[in-house]
Amino acid sequence: MRAPTTSLLAAGDPPVVEILHPEGASPFFLVSDHAGRQIPARLGELGLPESELDRHIAWDPGIAPVTRQMASSLDATAILQLYSRLVIDCNRPIGSPTSIATLSETTEIPGNRDLTPNERAMRAAEIFIPYHDAIRIALDKRNEEGRRTILVSMHSFTPVYKGERRPWHAGVLYRDPKLARIMLELLRSEDGLVVGDNEPYTVNDETDFTIPVHGEQRGLPHVAIEIRQDLIATTEQQRAWASRMVRLLKEVERKLAD
């Protein structure tokens, strides 16, 4: 990728990455690719009304507070990416057709039309790369220290997509089944939960980056968790799901050790 010739982020723009408990004692290492909905001031609102920017097309509503509470309860390192996926999707390979979407679900994104190579390069250089560098540096450090790492990628999904209602309360996404099968079994043992097995999405090299690169390529135990957004819309719901995930992840750790 050619280095951009100008800068996208200005002095008043918020940071790209939030890092929690960098020295956390837990083996769990939490990441959230779509935790925030920030947009660089220079891009305005990408030509969209506020109502669209509050929807799932712009971010994963509810997942940031769940991930923060999990990190605190587990004493686990967590790295959250705070810019909208409409600026650049940090869980897509650079250059992927959906990396900088011009259409998300049924919504056109005017601010993403007809971008120059330099404009695309700025978004990658100032948002995508710093986020993944933060993950890479943290994982390298843990490896050098001989610390055990279990990568958990946290996401949320919309209950209705293109008019179709989704029946799952949560989903477990994976290609390597070792950790995922344990997580799937534990979630399905929870009373009243309908849990998707590689639903509502699957992991592949065209539509995913974090798990293939930071999990699979490093040979780390890993899984992606999806929670339906209407189930983590309130503070009380977020606390309940964070508590559930902490309890289940502790059981995952025990089962992996066995």
Secondary structure, 3 states (H helix, E strand, C coil): CCCCCCCCCCCCCCCCEEEECCCCCCCEEEEECCCCCECCHHHCCCCCCHHHHCCCCCCCCCHHHHHHHHHHHHCCEEEEECECCCCCCCCCCCCCCCCCCCEECCEECHHHCCCCHHHHHHHHHHHHHHHHHHHHHHHHHHHHCCCCCEEEEEEEECCEECCEECCCCEEEECCCHHHHHHHHHHHHCCCCCCEEECCCCCCCCCCCCHHHHHHHCCCCCEEEEEEEHHHCCCHHHHHHHHHHHHHHHHHHHHHHHC
